[in-house]
Amino acid sequence: MKILHLLKTDRFSGAENVVCQIISMFRDDKEHEMVYCSVDGPIRQSLESRGIPFLPLSSFNLSEVRQAISKFDPDIIHAHDVHASLYAALSGKHRRIIDQIHGNDIGMRKTNAKSLSFRYAASKAEKIIWVYETALDDYVFSDNKKLREKSLIMKNVVDRDELYRKADSARTDECPTVVFLGRINDIKDPLRAIRIIAKVIDHLPNVTADLIGSGDLAGECESLINSLGMTDKIKLLGFMDNPYGVLSKGKVFLMTSRFEGIPMAAIEAMAFGLPIVSTPVDGMKLLVTEGKNGFVNNDDSVLVDDIVRLCEDSDLYSAMSKASLERFSELNNLDAYRRTLLEIYDGIK
């Protein structure tokens, strides 16, 4: 069976990480041949470093997608965002299609071009995978009976052993107190993260922070750090194909997202025992048990106080770090995730 994983983006982030995990799960399975298909760009290096087969597009349009589908001739198209789902549905020849939605996009909560496009795409799909219950429930057309019948929830997982190997291979002198890992864009709200970190540093001058990722707000983030006089305390490291050396040496993982599914970066942080401090978005309320392995709040002053407490109280920190590792183990079942995917693929062939 041949499975084409279709994505729009040309760079590595959360959803792309999930797809790489899926393809890696089936690396030694001779009955399931998989390829990653997206616009060519920085993603190529990330795929090559992971040994992921790549079918590049020069641009993301229907003609290019059709050509790629014709070239690989898949039995199943596994589409990983709204645009990919729509193009898979419009691709021409009858193909079995799986749609996977990786976040709870605010744009899907009201009637507009995006939500209407997915309603059409979903009508052509055999199965629809949602990363978290709220992503399905908040979709404006979620009351559609047929959509509900073909939908299922699959929460993200990571390969802990592989994660540890990558961290070991990326040894670094960086030992940040606070780590932010994600795209530097409006959805992740890194400017808010910087302001929070700066207030923590006002309380605790020895605190440092690393922001890992790239995006269209990088320039604004740099300007804000400069204006706050924090250039020696807060570093913008840009995109890192292997950020796990830095992540593993961090103390607290900070998220300030406006919306999320179940972010891979947070799961990875938990695998290294980092307590999470986050805005109260969707899957974070699943990952974080308030006061046990982290803190969830939408008030910046509260988030500042939470980070300060973790830095000052070593007993609290040790307990939360241990609880973060335990919560990761409770939620992360790689074998069960693979079995479910296998049932989906083989069930619709």
C-alpha positions as CSV (number, residue, x, y, z in Angstrom):
1,M,0.0,0.0,0.0
2,K,1.3,3.4,-1.0
3,I,0.5,6.4,1.2
4,L,1.2,10.0,0.2
5,H,1.3,12.5,3.1
6,L,0.3,15.9,1.7
7,L,1.1,19.2,3.3
8,K,1.2,22.8,2.2
9,T,4.1,24.3,4.2
10,D,7.7,24.3,3.2
11,R,9.3,24.3,6.7
12,F,9.4,22.2,9.8
13,S,7.0,22.7,12.8
14,G,4.4,20.9,14.8
15,A,2.3,19.3,12.1
16,E,5.3,18.5,10.0
17,N,6.9,16.8,13.1
18,V,3.8,14.6,13.5
19,V,4.0,13.5,9.8
20,C,7.7,12.6,10.2
21,Q,6.8,10.6,13.3
22,I,4.1,8.7,11.4
23,I,6.4,7.9,8.4
24,S,9.2,6.8,10.8
25,M,6.7,4.5,12.6
26,F,6.3,2.6,9.3
27,R,9.9,2.8,8.2
28,D,10.5,-1.0,8.4
29,D,7.0,-1.9,7.3
30,K,7.3,-3.3,3.7
31,E,3.6,-3.4,3.2
32,H,3.2,0.4,3.7
33,E,5.3,2.7,1.5
34,M,5.1,6.4,2.5
35,V,6.3,9.6,1.1
36,Y,6.2,13.2,2.4
37,C,4.9,15.7,-0.2
38,S,5.0,19.5,0.2
39,V,6.4,22.6,-1.3
40,D,10.2,22.4,-1.4
41,G,12.2,24.7,0.9
42,P,13.8,24.5,4.3
43,I,11.7,21.4,5.0
44,R,14.0,19.4,2.8
45,Q,16.9,19.5,5.2
46,S,14.7,18.4,8.1
47,L,13.4,15.5,6.1
48,E,16.8,14.4,4.9
49,S,18.2,14.5,8.5
50,R,15.4,12.1,9.5
51,G,15.6,9.9,6.4
52,I,12.1,10.7,5.3
53,P,11.4,10.2,1.5
54,F,10.4,13.5,-0.1
55,L,8.3,14.3,-3.1
56,P,8.7,18.1,-3.6
57,L,6.4,20.6,-5.2
58,S,7.7,23.8,-6.7
59,S,4.5,25.6,-5.5
60,F,1.3,24.6,-3.8
61,N,-1.4,24.6,-6.5
62,L,-3.8,22.0,-7.8
63,S,-1.8,21.3,-10.9
64,E,1.4,20.5,-9.0
65,V,-0.5,18.4,-6.5
66,R,-2.1,16.4,-9.3
67,Q,1.2,15.8,-10.9
68,A,2.7,14.6,-7.7
69,I,-0.2,12.2,-7.1
70,S,0.1,10.9,-10.6
71,K,3.8,10.4,-10.2
72,F,3.6,8.5,-6.9
73,D,0.3,6.8,-7.6
74,P,-0.8,6.4,-4.0
75,D,-3.5,4.1,-2.7
76,I,-4.2,6.7,0.0
77,I,-3.7,10.4,0.3
78,H,-3.2,11.5,3.9
79,A,-3.8,15.2,3.9
80,H,-2.6,17.2,6.9
81,D,-4.2,20.7,6.7
82,V,-7.3,22.3,5.2
83,H,-5.6,23.3,1.9
84,A,-4.1,19.9,1.5
85,S,-7.4,18.3,2.2
86,L,-9.2,20.4,-0.4
87,Y,-6.6,19.7,-3.1
88,A,-6.7,16.0,-2.3
89,A,-10.5,16.1,-2.8
90,L,-10.1,18.0,-6.1
91,S,-7.2,15.8,-7.3
92,G,-9.2,14.1,-10.0
93,K,-8.9,10.3,-10.0
94,H,-10.8,8.6,-7.2
95,R,-8.4,8.1,-4.3
96,R,-9.0,7.1,-0.7
97,I,-8.4,10.2,1.4
98,I,-7.7,10.8,5.1
99,D,-7.9,14.3,6.5
100,Q,-5.9,15.2,9.6
101,I,-6.5,18.5,11.5
102,H,-3.6,19.3,13.8
103,G,-4.9,22.3,15.7
104,N,-8.0,24.2,16.8
105,D,-7.8,27.0,14.3
106,I,-9.9,30.0,15.2
107,G,-10.7,30.4,11.5
108,M,-12.6,27.1,11.5
109,R,-15.0,28.2,14.2
110,K,-17.1,30.4,11.9
111,T,-18.5,30.2,8.4
112,N,-15.9,31.5,5.9
113,A,-13.9,30.3,2.9
114,K,-11.7,28.1,5.1
115,S,-14.4,26.3,7.0
116,L,-16.5,25.9,3.9
117,S,-13.5,24.5,1.9
118,F,-13.0,21.9,4.6
119,R,-16.7,21.0,4.7
120,Y,-16.4,20.0,1.0
121,A,-13.0,18.3,1.5
122,A,-14.4,16.3,4.5
123,S,-17.3,15.1,2.5
124,K,-14.8,13.3,0.2
125,A,-12.7,11.8,3.0
126,E,-12.9,8.3,4.3
127,K,-11.7,9.3,7.7
128,I,-11.0,12.6,9.5
129,I,-8.5,12.6,12.3
130,W,-8.6,15.4,14.9
131,V,-5.8,16.1,17.4
132,Y,-8.2,16.9,20.2
133,E,-11.9,16.9,21.0
134,T,-12.2,20.7,21.0
135,A,-10.8,20.9,17.5
136,L,-13.8,18.8,16.3
137,D,-16.4,20.4,18.6
138,D,-15.4,23.9,17.8
139,Y,-15.6,23.4,14.0
140,V,-18.5,25.4,12.8
141,F,-20.0,22.4,10.9
142,S,-19.3,19.8,13.5
143,D,-23.0,18.9,14.0
144,N,-22.9,17.3,10.5
145,K,-23.8,13.6,11.2
146,K,-21.7,12.2,8.4
147,L,-18.7,14.2,9.4
148,R,-19.1,13.0,13.0
149,E,-19.4,9.4,11.9
150,K,-16.1,9.4,10.0
151,S,-14.2,11.4,12.7
152,L,-11.9,10.2,15.4
153,I,-9.5,11.7,17.9
154,M,-5.8,10.8,17.9
155,K,-3.7,12.7,20.4
156,N,0.0,13.4,19.3
157,V,2.8,11.2,20.5
158,V,6.6,11.3,20.3
159,D,9.3,8.7,20.2
160,R,11.1,9.3,23.5
161,D,14.2,7.1,22.7
162,E,14.7,9.0,19.4
163,L,14.3,12.3,21.2
164,Y,17.0,11.4,23.7
165,R,19.3,10.3,21.0
166,K,18.9,13.6,19.2
167,A,19.5,15.6,22.4
168,D,22.6,13.6,23.1
169,S,23.9,14.3,19.6
170,A,23.3,18.1,20.0
171,R,25.3,18.8,23.1
172,T,25.4,22.5,23.9
173,D,26.6,25.0,26.4
174,E,23.2,26.6,26.4
175,C,21.4,26.2,29.8
176,P,18.4,28.5,29.6
177,T,16.1,28.9,32.5
178,V,13.1,29.3,30.1
179,V,12.6,27.7,26.7
180,F,10.1,28.8,24.0
181,L,10.0,26.4,21.0
182,G,7.6,27.1,18.1
183,R,7.0,29.3,15.1
184,I,7.7,32.9,15.7
185,N,4.3,34.0,14.4
186,D,1.1,35.6,15.7
187,I,-0.5,32.2,16.6
188,K,2.3,31.4,19.1
189,D,2.5,35.1,20.3
190,P,6.2,35.2,21.0
191,L,6.0,38.9,21.8
192,R,3.9,38.1,24.8
193,A,6.4,35.4,25.8
194,I,9.2,37.9,25.7
195,R,7.3,40.4,27.9
196,I,6.6,37.6,30.4
197,I,10.2,36.6,30.5
198,A,11.4,40.2,30.9
199,K,9.2,40.6,34.0
200,V,10.6,37.3,35.4
201,I,14.1,38.7,34.9
202,D,13.1,41.9,36.7
203,H,12.4,39.6,39.7
204,L,15.3,37.2,39.1
205,P,18.2,38.8,37.2
206,N,20.0,35.5,36.7
207,V,17.2,34.1,34.6
208,T,18.0,33.5,30.9
209,A,15.7,32.4,28.0
210,D,16.1,30.9,24.6
211,L,13.4,31.3,21.9
212,I,13.8,28.6,19.2
213,G,12.0,29.0,15.9
214,S,11.5,31.2,12.8
215,G,8.7,33.2,11.5
216,D,7.4,36.6,10.4
217,L,7.6,38.1,13.8
218,A,11.3,37.5,14.3
219,G,12.2,41.1,13.5
220,E,9.6,42.5,16.0
221,C,10.9,40.1,18.6
222,E,14.4,41.2,18.2
223,S,13.4,44.9,18.4
224,L,11.4,44.2,21.6
225,I,14.3,42.4,23.2
226,N,16.6,45.3,22.3
227,S,14.1,47.9,23.6
228,L,13.8,46.1,26.9
229,G,17.6,45.9,27.3
230,M,17.5,42.1,27.4
231,T,19.9,41.2,24.6
232,D,22.2,39.4,27.1
233,K,19.4,37.6,28.7
234,I,16.9,36.6,26.0
235,K,18.2,34.9,22.9
236,L,16.5,34.4,19.5
237,L,18.2,31.2,18.2
238,G,16.1,31.0,15.0
239,F,15.1,27.7,13.5
240,M,17.0,24.6,14.7
241,D,16.6,21.3,13.0
242,N,17.6,19.6,16.3
243,P,16.6,21.9,19.2
244,Y,16.7,19.0,21.7
245,G,20.1,19.7,23.1
246,V,18.9,23.1,24.2
247,L,15.4,21.9,25.3
248,S,16.9,19.1,27.4
249,K,18.9,21.6,29.4
250,G,16.1,24.1,29.9
251,K,14.3,24.4,33.3
252,V,10.8,25.7,32.4
253,F,8.9,25.5,29.1
254,L,6.8,28.5,28.2
255,M,3.9,28.6,25.8
256,T,1.8,31.7,25.0
257,S,-0.2,30.4,22.1
258,R,-3.6,31.9,21.0
259,F,-4.8,28.4,20.0
260,E,-3.3,24.9,19.8
261,G,-4.1,21.3,19.3
262,I,-1.8,19.2,21.4
263,P,1.6,20.8,20.6
264,M,4.4,18.5,19.9
265,A,6.9,20.9,21.5
266,A,5.1,20.7,24.8
267,I,5.0,16.9,24.7
268,E,8.8,16.9,23.9
269,A,9.5,19.3,26.8
270,M,7.6,17.0,29.2
271,A,9.7,14.1,27.9
272,F,12.7,15.9,29.3
273,G,11.0,16.7,32.6
274,L,10.3,20.4,32.1
275,P,7.3,21.8,33.9
276,I,5.0,23.7,31.6
277,V,3.8,27.3,32.0
278,S,1.2,28.1,29.4
279,T,-1.9,30.0,28.3
280,P,-5.1,27.8,28.7
281,V,-5.5,26.7,25.1
282,D,-7.1,23.4,24.1
283,G,-4.7,20.5,24.5
284,M,-2.6,22.2,27.1
285,K,-5.4,21.6,29.5
286,L,-4.9,17.9,28.8
287,L,-1.1,17.9,29.2
288,V,-0.9,20.1,32.2
289,T,-2.5,19.3,35.6
290,E,-2.6,22.6,37.3
291,G,-0.1,22.9,40.2
292,K,1.2,19.4,39.6
293,N,3.3,19.4,36.4
294,G,2.8,23.0,35.4
295,F,0.6,26.0,35.4
296,V,-2.1,27.2,33.0
297,N,-3.4,30.8,33.1
298,N,-4.3,33.6,30.8
299,D,-3.0,36.4,33.1
300,D,0.5,37.4,32.4
301,S,1.2,38.5,36.0
302,V,0.2,35.0,37.2
303,L,2.4,33.3,34.6
304,V,5.3,35.5,35.7
305,D,4.7,34.5,39.4
306,D,4.5,30.8,38.4
307,I,7.9,30.9,36.6
308,V,9.4,32.8,39.6
309,R,8.1,30.2,42.0
310,L,9.6,27.3,39.9
311,C,12.9,29.1,39.9
312,E,13.0,29.9,43.6
313,D,11.5,26.8,45.1
314,S,13.8,23.8,44.4
315,D,11.4,21.3,46.1
316,L,8.5,22.5,44.0
317,Y,10.6,22.4,40.9
318,S,11.8,18.8,41.6
319,A,8.2,17.6,42.2
320,M,6.9,19.2,39.1
321,S,9.7,18.0,36.9
322,K,9.1,14.4,38.1
323,A,5.3,14.9,37.6
324,S,6.0,16.1,34.0
325,L,7.9,13.0,33.2
326,E,5.1,10.9,34.7
327,R,2.4,12.7,32.8
328,F,4.3,12.2,29.6
329,S,4.5,8.4,30.2
330,E,0.8,8.3,31.0
331,L,-0.2,10.0,27.7
332,N,2.4,8.8,25.3
333,N,1.7,5.4,23.7
334,L,3.6,5.1,20.4
335,D,2.5,1.5,19.8
336,A,-1.2,2.3,20.3
337,Y,-1.0,5.3,17.9
338,R,0.6,3.1,15.2
339,R,-1.9,0.4,15.7
340,T,-4.8,2.9,15.2
341,L,-3.2,4.3,12.1
342,L,-2.7,0.8,10.7
343,E,-6.4,0.0,11.3
344,I,-7.3,3.1,9.5
345,Y,-5.1,2.5,6.5
346,D,-5.9,-1.2,6.1
347,G,-9.6,-0.6,6.8
348,I,-10.1,1.8,3.8
349,K,-7.9,0.1,1.2
